[in-house]
């Protein structure tokens, strides 16, 4: 298998195994799906943090309003009684005015938090450091775990306007958000290796050869951003090892020179003694 270390800019993302025979078209689809899938998991986890702290999202026309404004406008959240967490709720006001403040109790909160930790670990960047490849199945597994935890805590489901539900149903609206800018549409994805764009009409073998044990760094980015910065000749880790080696050699050389100096001094001190003897 060819191992790809996928990066975005200089930031490591994940490892991915493929074959030299894969078409760049198919490879681009696979890498983009995992890249965007990991972003989706992260977005859902961020919203679930808020869900565990402040309950479900208020209807759009009530978000950001004060209690007085809501009362004055005679607005009512019809989902407040429909979507109550299992085991009852604990009130914790959302100062941002996005959520209704009826948070799950401590036990249900732990269910959400434990699942978030497990889901994040599945697709974490640390997987690359541990030499673990990320697959689309792992991304789907993380999403299924999150969906299952939400169903346990909210068996009646979440309101249709809640971003978590919208993410699960692939109806999320990320337009105008920083999260939306991070997503790379498959049609606009480019993969680069060694300063070259991997053209979709080609196969991976056309670039890396027939060796299935090849390891390469591939950079993913949006079309139109130009060629990404090339990777340094040696990695940061290799550079650290080299610096440590030369530092150690320098220290050893200092000890050697000092020992040699002491030997010369000792010989110099011995000269008068030897002269008197002979």
Backbone as numpy.savetxt, mean C-alpha at the origin, in Angstrom:
# Nx Ny Nz CAx CAy CAz Cx Cy Cz
8.64 -18.76 -13.44 7.81 -17.55 -13.44 8.68 -16.30 -13.44
8.25 -15.30 -14.19 8.90 -13.99 -14.16 8.31 -13.21 -12.98
9.18 -12.66 -12.15 8.70 -11.90 -10.99 8.83 -10.41 -11.28
7.69 -9.72 -11.17 7.66 -8.28 -11.37 7.57 -7.58 -10.01
8.43 -6.61 -9.81 8.31 -5.73 -8.65 7.65 -4.45 -9.17
6.38 -4.29 -8.87 5.61 -3.16 -9.42 5.79 -1.95 -8.52
6.16 -0.83 -9.16 6.31 0.44 -8.46 5.46 1.51 -9.11
5.12 2.51 -8.31 4.46 3.71 -8.85 5.34 4.87 -8.44
5.99 5.51 -9.41 7.02 6.47 -9.07 8.18 5.72 -8.44
8.66 6.21 -7.30 9.74 5.51 -6.59 9.20 4.61 -5.48
7.88 4.57 -5.35 7.27 3.85 -4.23 6.92 2.42 -4.61
7.42 1.49 -3.81 7.13 0.07 -4.02 5.65 -0.21 -3.79
5.04 -1.06 -4.63 3.63 -1.40 -4.51 3.43 -2.87 -4.16
3.82 -3.77 -5.07 3.62 -5.20 -4.81 4.47 -6.04 -5.78
4.60 -7.32 -5.44 5.24 -8.29 -6.32 4.17 -9.05 -7.07
4.50 -9.42 -8.31 3.51 -10.13 -9.14 4.24 -11.14 -10.02
3.77 -12.38 -10.02 4.37 -13.43 -10.85 3.60 -13.61 -12.15
4.34 -13.75 -13.23 3.72 -13.98 -14.53 4.66 -14.85 -15.37
4.42 -14.96 -16.66 5.28 -15.74 -17.55 5.77 -14.87 -18.69
6.86 -15.27 -19.33 7.40 -14.49 -20.45 6.45 -14.52 -21.65
5.58 -15.51 -21.71 4.69 -15.65 -22.86 3.46 -14.74 -22.79
3.23 -14.09 -21.65 2.04 -13.25 -21.50 2.13 -12.04 -22.43
1.00 -11.64 -22.96 0.97 -10.43 -23.78 1.00 -9.22 -22.85
1.61 -8.15 -23.31 1.66 -6.93 -22.50 0.25 -6.41 -22.25
-0.65 -6.63 -23.22 -2.05 -6.22 -23.07 -2.67 -6.89 -21.85
-2.50 -8.21 -21.75 -3.07 -8.96 -20.62 -2.35 -8.61 -19.33
-1.04 -8.47 -19.40 -0.25 -8.13 -18.21 -0.69 -6.78 -17.65
-0.92 -5.82 -18.53 -1.36 -4.49 -18.10 -2.70 -4.57 -17.38
-3.62 -5.37 -17.91 -4.93 -5.54 -17.27 -4.77 -6.15 -15.87
-3.94 -7.17 -15.76 -3.77 -7.86 -14.48 -3.13 -6.95 -13.43
-2.06 -6.26 -13.82 -1.35 -5.39 -12.89 -2.24 -4.21 -12.47
-2.97 -3.65 -13.44 -3.85 -2.51 -13.13 -4.98 -2.93 -12.20
-5.53 -4.12 -12.41 -6.62 -4.60 -11.55 -6.16 -4.74 -10.10
-4.96 -5.28 -9.91 -4.43 -5.43 -8.56 -4.12 -4.07 -7.95
-3.52 -3.20 -8.75 -3.17 -1.86 -8.28 -4.41 -1.10 -7.80
-5.44 -1.07 -8.65 -6.67 -0.37 -8.28 -7.45 -1.10 -7.19
-7.37 -2.43 -7.19 -8.04 -3.20 -6.15 -7.48 -2.92 -4.77
-6.16 -2.76 -4.68 -5.53 -2.43 -3.41 -5.97 -1.05 -2.93
-6.12 -0.12 -3.88 -6.60 1.21 -3.52 -8.04 1.14 -2.98
-8.86 0.29 -3.60 -10.25 0.13 -3.14 -10.28 -0.41 -1.71
-9.46 -1.42 -1.44 -9.40 -1.97 -0.08 -9.01 -0.87 0.92
-8.04 -0.06 0.56 -7.59 1.02 1.45 -8.70 2.05 1.67
-9.43 2.38 0.61 -10.52 3.36 0.75 -11.62 2.82 1.67
-11.97 1.56 1.47 -13.03 0.95 2.30 -12.59 0.91 3.76
-11.34 0.54 4.00 -10.84 0.48 5.38 -10.89 1.86 6.04
-10.55 2.89 5.28 -10.59 4.24 5.83 -12.02 4.62 6.24
-12.98 4.27 5.39 -14.38 4.57 5.71 -14.89 3.70 6.85
-14.41 2.46 6.92 -14.83 1.57 8.01 -14.30 2.05 9.35
-13.14 2.71 9.35 -12.64 3.33 10.58 -13.68 4.33 11.10
-14.20 5.14 10.18 -15.20 6.13 10.55 -16.52 5.47 10.94
-16.88 4.40 10.25 -18.10 3.66 10.56 -18.05 3.11 11.98
-16.88 2.57 12.36 -16.74 1.99 13.69 -16.76 3.06 14.78
-16.39 4.29 14.42 -16.33 5.38 15.40 -17.62 6.19 15.48
-18.29 6.38 14.32 -19.42 7.32 14.29 -20.67 6.80 13.58
-20.73 5.51 13.25 -21.94 4.98 12.64 -22.08 5.29 11.16
-23.29 5.09 10.65 -23.54 5.19 9.20 -23.50 6.65 8.71
-23.34 6.80 7.41 -23.29 8.13 6.80 -24.68 8.76 6.74
-24.73 10.03 7.02 -25.99 10.78 6.91 -26.36 10.96 5.44
-27.64 11.17 5.13 -28.03 11.49 3.76 -27.27 12.73 3.28
-26.95 12.81 1.99 -26.16 13.94 1.48 -26.70 15.31 1.86
-28.05 15.45 1.93 -28.62 16.76 2.23 -28.53 17.15 3.71
-28.02 16.22 4.55 -27.88 16.50 5.98 -26.42 16.62 6.40
-25.51 16.22 5.54 -24.10 16.22 5.90 -23.57 17.64 6.05
-22.81 17.85 7.11 -22.18 19.15 7.34 -23.07 20.16 8.04
-24.33 19.80 8.28 -25.25 20.73 8.94 -25.20 20.56 10.46
-25.48 21.63 11.19 -25.56 21.54 12.64 -26.92 20.96 13.03
-27.04 20.55 14.29 -28.31 20.01 14.78 -29.42 21.06 14.64
-29.06 22.32 14.88 -30.05 23.39 14.78 -30.52 23.56 13.34
-29.61 23.49 12.40 -29.98 23.63 10.99 -30.85 22.48 10.53
-30.52 21.28 10.99 -31.33 20.11 10.63 -32.74 20.25 11.18
-32.85 20.73 12.43 -34.16 20.92 13.05 -34.94 22.03 12.34
-34.23 23.10 12.00 -34.89 24.22 11.33 -35.41 23.84 9.96
-34.63 23.02 9.24 -35.03 22.60 7.91 -35.96 21.39 7.94
-36.21 20.88 9.15 -37.09 19.72 9.35 -36.65 18.51 8.54
-35.34 18.26 8.59 -34.78 17.10 7.87 -34.77 15.89 8.79
-34.96 14.72 8.22 -34.99 13.49 9.01 -34.22 12.40 8.27
-33.40 11.68 9.03 -32.64 10.56 8.46 -33.48 9.29 8.58
-34.08 8.89 7.48 -34.94 7.70 7.50 -34.18 6.41 7.70
-32.84 6.46 7.50 -32.03 5.24 7.63 -31.53 5.02 9.06
-31.73 6.00 9.92 -31.22 5.89 11.29 -31.81 4.70 12.03
-33.10 4.45 11.86 -33.74 3.33 12.55 -33.65 2.04 11.75
-33.44 2.16 10.44 -33.34 0.96 9.60 -31.97 0.30 9.72
-30.93 1.11 9.90 -29.56 0.60 9.89 -28.91 0.78 11.26
-29.34 -0.02 12.21 -28.75 0.03 13.54 -27.78 -1.14 13.70
-26.66 -0.93 14.35 -25.67 -2.00 14.49 -26.13 -3.12 15.42
-25.65 -4.32 15.15 -25.97 -5.47 16.02 -25.50 -5.19 17.45
-26.34 -5.54 18.40 -25.98 -5.35 19.80 -26.23 -3.94 20.30
-26.83 -3.10 19.47 -27.10 -1.74 19.90 -25.98 -0.78 19.55
-26.21 0.49 19.83 -25.24 1.51 19.44 -24.77 2.32 20.64
-23.65 2.99 20.44 -23.08 3.91 21.43 -22.94 5.26 20.73
-23.50 6.30 21.32 -23.47 7.60 20.63 -22.11 8.26 20.76
-21.56 8.63 19.63 -20.29 9.36 19.56 -20.39 10.33 18.40
-20.65 11.57 18.72 -20.91 12.60 17.71 -19.76 12.74 16.72
-20.11 12.83 15.44 -19.13 13.08 14.38 -19.01 14.59 14.20
-17.87 15.14 14.60 -17.67 16.59 14.53 -17.67 17.10 13.09
-17.40 16.20 12.12 -17.40 16.62 10.72 -18.81 16.64 10.13
-19.75 16.04 10.85 -21.13 16.04 10.38 -21.39 15.14 9.20
-20.57 14.11 9.04 -20.78 13.16 7.92 -21.60 11.95 8.35
-21.46 11.54 9.61 -22.10 10.31 10.09 -23.03 10.62 11.26
-23.96 9.70 11.51 -25.04 10.01 12.46 -24.66 9.87 13.93
-23.45 9.37 14.21 -22.99 9.30 15.61 -23.40 8.05 16.36
-24.25 7.20 15.78 -24.69 5.97 16.45 -23.73 4.84 16.08
-22.62 4.78 16.81 -21.55 3.83 16.51 -21.84 2.44 17.08
-21.23 1.40 16.50 -21.39 0.04 17.06 -20.80 -0.03 18.46
-21.28 -1.00 19.27 -20.71 -1.16 20.60 -19.29 -1.71 20.50
-18.63 -1.86 21.63 -17.21 -2.22 21.64 -16.94 -3.57 20.97
-17.81 -4.55 21.18 -17.60 -5.87 20.58 -17.68 -5.82 19.05
-18.70 -5.14 18.54 -18.86 -5.03 17.10 -17.77 -4.15 16.47
-17.33 -3.16 17.24 -16.22 -2.30 16.78 -14.95 -3.14 16.59
-14.72 -4.08 17.51 -13.54 -4.95 17.41 -13.63 -5.85 16.18
-14.85 -6.30 15.85 -15.02 -7.12 14.64 -14.57 -6.35 13.41
-15.01 -5.10 13.31 -14.63 -4.26 12.17 -13.13 -4.00 12.15
-12.56 -3.66 13.29 -11.15 -3.31 13.35 -10.24 -4.50 13.06
-10.58 -5.67 13.60 -9.78 -6.87 13.37 -9.79 -7.24 11.88
-10.96 -7.13 11.27 -11.08 -7.46 9.84 -10.30 -6.47 8.99
-10.34 -5.20 9.36 -9.57 -4.19 8.62 -8.08 -4.50 8.67
-7.59 -4.88 9.84 -6.17 -5.21 9.99 -5.78 -6.39 9.10
-6.64 -7.40 9.07 -6.35 -8.59 8.26 -6.39 -8.27 6.76
-7.37 -7.47 6.36 -7.50 -7.10 4.95 -6.33 -6.25 4.49
-5.95 -5.31 5.32 -4.80 -4.45 4.98 -3.52 -5.27 4.88
-3.36 -6.23 5.78 -2.14 -7.05 5.77 -2.03 -7.87 4.49
-3.18 -8.32 3.95 -3.16 -9.13 2.73 -2.56 -8.40 1.54
-2.83 -7.11 1.44 -2.41 -6.35 0.26 -1.36 -5.28 0.61
-0.76 -5.36 1.79 0.17 -4.35 2.24 1.45 -4.32 1.41
2.09 -3.16 1.38 3.37 -3.03 0.67 4.45 -3.86 1.34
4.26 -4.19 2.62 5.24 -5.02 3.34 5.31 -6.43 2.76
4.29 -6.82 2.00 4.32 -8.14 1.37 5.51 -8.25 0.42
5.84 -7.15 -0.24 6.98 -7.14 -1.16 8.28 -7.36 -0.39
8.39 -6.73 0.79 9.58 -6.89 1.62 9.71 -8.34 2.09
8.56 -8.99 2.29 8.55 -10.39 2.73 8.63 -11.36 1.55
8.80 -10.82 0.34 8.91 -11.62 -0.89 7.64 -12.41 -1.18
6.49 -11.83 -0.81 5.19 -12.46 -1.05 4.51 -11.73 -2.22
4.08 -12.50 -3.21 3.39 -11.91 -4.35 1.92 -11.66 -4.02
1.37 -10.60 -4.58 -0.05 -10.28 -4.40 -0.79 -10.67 -5.67
-1.92 -11.34 -5.51 -2.73 -11.75 -6.65 -4.10 -11.08 -6.56
-4.84 -11.14 -7.67 -6.19 -10.58 -7.66 -7.08 -11.36 -6.71
-6.81 -12.65 -6.55 -7.59 -13.46 -5.60 -7.40 -12.95 -4.17
-6.19 -12.50 -3.85 -5.93 -11.96 -2.51 -6.68 -10.65 -2.31
-6.74 -9.84 -3.36 -7.49 -8.58 -3.29 -8.97 -8.88 -3.08
-9.50 -9.85 -3.84 -10.91 -10.22 -3.70 -11.19 -10.80 -2.32
-10.24 -11.57 -1.81 -10.40 -12.15 -0.47 -10.48 -11.04 0.57
-9.62 -10.01 0.43 -9.65 -8.88 1.36 -11.00 -8.16 1.30
-11.51 -7.96 0.08 -12.81 -7.30 -0.09 -13.94 -8.13 0.51
-13.86 -9.45 0.32 -14.89 -10.35 0.88 -14.88 -10.32 2.41
-13.68 -10.26 2.98 -13.58 -10.19 4.44 -14.22 -8.91 4.96
-13.94 -7.81 4.30 -14.52 -6.53 4.72 -16.03 -6.53 4.57
-16.51 -7.08 3.45 -17.95 -7.15 3.21 -18.63 -8.01 4.28
-18.00 -9.12 4.63 -18.55 -10.02 5.64 -18.64 -9.37 7.01
-17.58 -8.59 7.37 -17.58 -7.92 8.67 -18.69 -6.88 8.75
-18.90 -6.13 7.68 -19.96 -5.12 7.66 -21.32 -5.79 7.78
-21.49 -6.95 7.14 -22.77 -7.67 7.22 -23.03 -8.18 8.63
-21.95 -8.56 9.34 -22.12 -9.03 10.72 -22.59 -7.89 11.62
-21.97 -6.74 11.45 -22.29 -5.60 12.30 -23.58 -4.91 11.87
-23.83 -4.87 10.57 -25.04 -4.25 10.02 -25.78 -5.26 9.13
-26.43 -6.26 9.74 -27.09 -7.32 8.95 -28.18 -6.80 8.02
-28.75 -5.64 8.32 -29.78 -5.06 7.47 -29.17 -4.28 6.31
-27.85 -4.16 6.32 -27.16 -3.44 5.25 -26.93 -1.98 5.58
-26.20 -1.30 4.73 -25.93 0.12 4.90 -26.79 0.94 3.95
-26.98 2.21 4.24 -27.78 3.06 3.34 -27.16 3.09 1.94
-27.97 3.28 0.91 -27.44 3.29 -0.47 -26.44 4.41 -0.72
-26.48 5.48 0.09 -25.56 6.60 -0.10 -24.27 6.44 0.70
-24.17 5.39 1.53 -22.95 5.19 2.32 -21.81 4.79 1.40
-20.65 5.46 1.48 -19.53 5.17 0.57 -19.03 3.74 0.63
-19.20 3.08 1.79 -18.75 1.69 1.90 -19.62 0.79 1.02
-20.94 0.97 1.11 -21.85 0.20 0.25 -21.59 0.51 -1.22
-21.37 1.78 -1.53 -21.12 2.17 -2.92 -19.84 1.52 -3.44
-18.84 1.41 -2.58 -17.58 0.75 -2.98 -17.82 -0.73 -3.26
-18.57 -1.40 -2.37 -18.85 -2.82 -2.57 -19.64 -3.06 -3.84
-20.51 -2.13 -4.20 -21.34 -2.27 -5.39 -20.69 -1.64 -6.63
-19.46 -1.17 -6.46 -18.71 -0.52 -7.56 -19.44 0.70 -8.12
-20.12 1.42 -7.23 -20.82 2.64 -7.63 -20.17 3.88 -7.03
-18.94 3.74 -6.53 -18.29 4.86 -5.87 -18.04 6.02 -6.84
-18.22 7.22 -6.34 -17.97 8.43 -7.13 -16.74 9.12 -6.55
-15.62 9.00 -7.26 -14.36 9.55 -6.78 -13.96 10.82 -7.52
-14.86 11.33 -8.33 -14.53 12.51 -9.13 -14.20 13.70 -8.23
-13.12 14.38 -8.58 -12.71 15.56 -7.83 -12.05 15.28 -6.50
-11.72 14.02 -6.24 -11.08 13.67 -4.97 -9.65 13.22 -5.20
-8.86 13.30 -4.15 -7.47 12.84 -4.24 -7.43 11.32 -4.47
-8.38 10.61 -3.86 -8.47 9.16 -4.05 -8.73 8.83 -5.52
-9.55 9.66 -6.17 -9.84 9.44 -7.58 -8.63 9.65 -8.46
-7.77 10.59 -8.08 -6.56 10.85 -8.86 -5.57 9.70 -8.76
-5.63 8.96 -7.66 -4.70 7.84 -7.47 -5.06 6.65 -8.36
-6.35 6.52 -8.71 -6.79 5.40 -9.55 -6.26 5.58 -10.97
-5.82 4.48 -11.57 -5.34 4.50 -12.95 -6.26 3.63 -13.79
-7.02 4.25 -14.69 -7.91 3.48 -15.56 -7.09 2.57 -16.46
-7.59 1.35 -16.65 -6.83 0.35 -17.43 -6.49 0.86 -18.83
-7.42 1.58 -19.46 -7.19 2.08 -20.82 -6.08 3.12 -20.86
-5.81 3.77 -19.71 -4.79 4.82 -19.66 -3.52 4.38 -18.94
-3.39 3.08 -18.72 -2.24 2.56 -17.99 -1.06 2.29 -18.91
0.11 2.67 -18.45 1.35 2.32 -19.12 2.24 1.55 -18.14
2.93 0.54 -18.66 3.94 -0.16 -17.88 5.30 0.14 -18.51
6.27 0.43 -17.65 7.62 0.76 -18.10 8.63 -0.16 -17.45
9.66 -0.50 -18.21 10.77 -1.29 -17.67 12.07 -0.82 -18.31
13.07 -0.56 -17.49 14.39 -0.15 -17.97 14.31 1.05 -18.93
13.42 1.98 -18.61 13.30 3.18 -19.42 12.52 3.00 -20.71
11.92 1.82 -20.88 11.15 1.55 -22.10 9.69 1.29 -21.75
8.80 1.83 -22.55 7.39 1.51 -22.38 7.13 0.12 -22.94
6.41 -0.69 -22.18 6.03 -2.02 -22.66 4.78 -1.85 -23.53
4.96 -2.01 -24.84 3.87 -1.78 -25.78 2.89 -2.94 -25.75
1.61 -2.64 -25.76 0.58 -3.66 -25.58 0.54 -4.70 -26.68
0.96 -4.35 -27.87 0.91 -5.31 -28.98 2.03 -6.35 -28.89
2.97 -6.12 -27.99 4.09 -7.03 -27.82 3.81 -8.05 -26.72
4.73 -8.99 -26.57 4.70 -9.93 -25.45 5.87 -9.62 -24.53
5.77 -10.09 -23.30 6.83 -9.81 -22.33 8.16 -10.40 -22.79
8.10 -11.54 -23.46 9.32 -12.19 -23.95 10.10 -11.29 -24.90
9.40 -10.41 -25.61 10.07 -9.50 -26.55 10.97 -8.51 -25.82
10.77 -8.34 -24.52 11.56 -7.38 -23.76 12.58 -8.05 -22.83
12.16 -9.13 -22.17 13.03 -9.72 -21.14 13.67 -11.03 -21.57
13.32 -11.53 -22.74 13.88 -12.80 -23.19 13.10 -14.00 -22.67
13.67 -15.18 -22.86 12.94 -16.42 -22.56 13.18 -16.98 -21.16
14.02 -16.33 -20.39 14.34 -16.84 -19.06 13.17 -16.61 -18.10
12.54 -17.69 -17.67 11.37 -17.61 -16.78 11.74 -17.23 -15.35
13.05 -17.20 -15.04 13.47 -16.86 -13.69 13.90 -15.40 -13.58
13.50 -14.61 -14.55 13.87 -13.19 -14.56 13.13 -12.41 -13.48
13.81 -11.46 -12.87 13.19 -10.53 -11.91 13.40 -9.12 -12.43
12.32 -8.37 -12.58 12.43 -7.01 -13.11 11.57 -6.04 -12.30
11.94 -4.78 -12.36 11.14 -3.71 -11.74 10.32 -3.05 -12.83
9.00 -3.08 -12.65 8.07 -2.47 -13.62 7.39 -1.29 -12.95
7.30 -0.19 -13.67 6.63 1.00 -13.14 5.29 1.20 -13.84
4.27 1.43 -13.03 2.92 1.67 -13.55 2.60 3.15 -13.43
2.02 3.72 -14.48 1.65 5.13 -14.44 0.59 5.44 -15.49
0.04 6.64 -15.38 -0.97 7.07 -16.33 -0.31 7.49 -17.64
-1.02 7.21 -18.73 -0.55 7.63 -20.05 -0.44 9.16 -20.09
0.60 9.62 -20.74 0.78 11.06 -20.91 1.68 11.71 -19.88
2.16 10.92 -18.91 3.03 11.49 -17.87 4.51 11.41 -18.22
4.81 10.90 -19.44 6.21 10.79 -19.83 6.90 9.60 -19.19
8.15 9.41 -19.53 8.91 8.28 -19.01 9.21 8.49 -17.52
8.97 7.48 -16.70 9.30 7.61 -15.26 10.80 7.60 -15.06
11.25 8.08 -13.91 12.68 8.08 -13.59 13.19 6.65 -13.57
14.37 6.46 -14.13 14.95 5.11 -14.17 15.45 4.72 -12.79
15.45 3.44 -12.55 15.93 2.91 -11.28 17.45 3.08 -11.20
17.98 3.33 -9.98 19.44 3.41 -9.83 20.09 2.09 -10.19
21.38 2.16 -10.54 22.10 0.94 -10.93 22.10 -0.07 -9.80
22.26 0.41 -8.58 22.17 -0.48 -7.43 21.02 -0.02 -6.55
20.41 -0.96 -5.86 19.26 -0.63 -5.02 19.72 0.07 -3.75
18.76 0.68 -3.06 19.07 1.37 -1.80 19.61 0.39 -0.77
19.06 -0.83 -0.76 19.51 -1.84 0.19 20.94 -2.26 -0.11
21.25 -2.44 -1.41 22.62 -2.80 -1.79 23.59 -1.68 -1.46
23.14 -0.44 -1.65 23.99 0.71 -1.34 24.31 0.75 0.16
23.29 0.46 1.00 23.52 0.42 2.44 24.54 -0.65 2.82
24.42 -1.82 2.18 25.36 -2.91 2.47 26.78 -2.53 2.08
26.91 -1.87 0.92 28.24 -1.44 0.47 28.83 -0.42 1.43
28.01 0.53 1.89 28.49 1.54 2.82 28.94 0.91 4.14
28.17 -0.08 4.60 28.53 -0.78 5.83 29.85 -1.54 5.65
30.02 -2.13 4.47 31.24 -2.90 4.19 32.46 -1.98 4.20
32.36 -0.85 3.49 33.49 0.07 3.42 33.78 0.72 4.77
32.72 0.96 5.55 32.94 1.51 6.89 33.68 0.50 7.76
33.30 -0.77 7.66 33.95 -1.81 8.44 35.42 -1.95 8.03
35.66 -1.91 6.71 37.03 -2.01 6.20 37.87 -0.83 6.68
37.25 0.36 6.72 37.96 1.55 7.17 38.36 1.43 8.64
37.43 0.90 9.45 37.72 0.71 10.87 38.83 -0.33 11.05
38.79 -1.40 10.25 39.83 -2.43 10.33 41.18 -1.85 9.94
41.18 -0.97 8.94 42.43 -0.35 8.48 43.01 0.55 9.57
42.13 1.27 10.28 42.59 2.12 11.38 43.29 1.28 12.46
42.68 0.15 12.79 43.26 -0.74 13.79 44.61 -1.26 13.32
44.68 -1.61 12.04 45.93 -2.14 11.48 47.04 -1.09 11.54
46.72 0.17 11.14 47.71 1.24 11.15 48.18 1.54 12.56
47.23 1.55 13.51 47.59 1.82 14.90 48.49 0.72 15.45
48.19 -0.53 15.11 49.01 -1.66 15.56 50.41 -1.57 14.98
50.47 -1.18 13.70 51.76 -1.04 13.02 52.58 0.07 13.68
51.91 1.17 14.04 52.57 2.29 14.69 53.15 1.86 16.03
52.37 1.08 16.81 52.85 0.60 18.10 54.06 -0.31 17.94
54.04 -1.09 16.87 55.17 -1.99 16.61 56.43 -1.19 16.32
56.30 -0.11 15.51 57.45 0.74 15.17 58.00 1.40 16.43
57.09 1.90 17.28 57.51 2.55 18.53 58.26 1.55 19.41
57.74 0.34 19.47 58.37 -0.70 20.29 59.77 -1.00 19.77
59.91 -1.11 18.46 61.22 -1.39 17.86 62.17 -0.24 18.14
61.68 0.98 18.01 62.50 2.18 18.25 63.01 2.19 19.69
62.12 1.82 20.62 62.50 1.78 22.04 63.54 0.69 22.30
63.51 -0.36 21.50 64.42 -1.49 21.70 65.82 -1.22 21.15
65.97 -0.22 20.26 67.26 0.03 19.61 68.38 0.33 20.61
68.21 1.26 21.60 69.28 1.53 22.57 69.70 0.30 23.37
68.69 -0.49 23.72 68.95 -1.70 24.51 69.82 -2.66 23.73
69.46 -2.85 22.48 70.23 -3.76 21.61 71.63 -3.23 21.35
71.75 -1.90 21.23 73.05 -1.29 20.97 74.00 -1.53 22.15
73.50 -1.40 23.34 74.31 -1.61 24.54 74.75 -3.07 24.67
73.90 -3.92 24.19 74.20 -5.36 24.31 75.35 -5.74 23.40
75.32 -5.14 22.23 76.34 -5.56 21.26 77.46 -4.52 21.16
